[in-house]
Amino acid sequence: MTTAPDARTSLSVVICAYTLDRWDDLCAAVDSVRGQHRPPEELLLVVDHCPELARRAERQWQGVRVVRNEQRRGLSGARNTGVRAARGDIVAFLDDDAAAAPDWSTRLLAGYRDPEVLGVGGLVRPRWETGRPGWFPGEFDWVVGCSYRGLPERPAAIRNFTGANMSFRRAEAVSAGGFRLDLGRIGTRPVGCEETEFCLRLTASHPEAVLRYEPAAVVHHHVPPARATWAYFRARCYAEGRSKAVVAQHTGPRPALASERRYLRHTLPAAVLRSLRRADLRSAGALCAGAGITLLGYTVGRAGLLLPRPSVPALRPARSPR
């Protein structure tokens, strides 16, 4: 097992981007990393098959390593490229539309003082461009890529992280094989769960390992108006169910759905009751509808309808980790 970090522990931050449409958000993300109280040893921007974005980024920033995605188009391939290119002992991921709090890197690295910890993830707060819709319950903030109500409020072991704010020991990430290419967002298509599958695979190969959730390590995730709609909510819930079916196919239903069972049995019923006590029928309806649509997506996925063709993990340890 890797030893605990000391002052010499190095950090690489990877931001993956695929479009010029998020340029302002990307600039904010880069600025937030460069402004850390404990700056990382390197910042990598992995550009996902968008040559114009890569050229503009190279002109814009000195000291930022701009790397082209060397794998299949999509977030998983871009992350794998970032892990392969990184030189740090710890590799942290920040979304291109998220900005990290100034003490983010310090909070993440502190979690690695325990040598059993293979990964540390933090809190992702939504930054609603037009305000949170009145019907949108906090228990479904995962729909917009953020931490949801029901996660631990204090540091704790956790099954998997939210992709906008997570980090891993690089050597173990390489050894585990990286993120699967049949999972992960491609462009604007709202698919996911590649973080869940990767975290399950990582801990399966290291049964004594811990994935630590540190809510004090905060990033703020931009939520544009297009994601504050019922249509997006519905599509994202269905895609989540489909994606969970793929994860269950690879890891087995028991580990793949352990957190979801607790969520369905405890978190959502309690939320529905709170909404009903407040006579907030819109939120109660969204909670029930979201659960039902997600279950429908999972059922369709498990039935084998429209499932993507499975592929093997795509990151191989081509060189020895530093």
Protein Blocks (a to p, Z undefined) as FASTA:
>chain_A
ZZdddfklccddddddfbfklmmmmmmmmmmmmmpfbacfbdcdddehiaklmmmmmmmp
ghiacdddfbdedjklmmmmmmmmpmbfbdcdddfkbccdfklmmmmmmmmmpmkbmbdc
dddddddfkopafklcfklmmmnopacehiafbdcddfbdcfklccddfklmmmnnpaaf
kgccehjbccehklmmmmmmmmmmmmmbccdddfklccdddddfklmcfklmmmmmmmmm
mmmmmmmmmnopklmmmmmmmmmmmmmmmmmmmmmmnopaklmmmmmmmmmmmmmmmmmm
mnopaiacddddfbdcfbccZZ
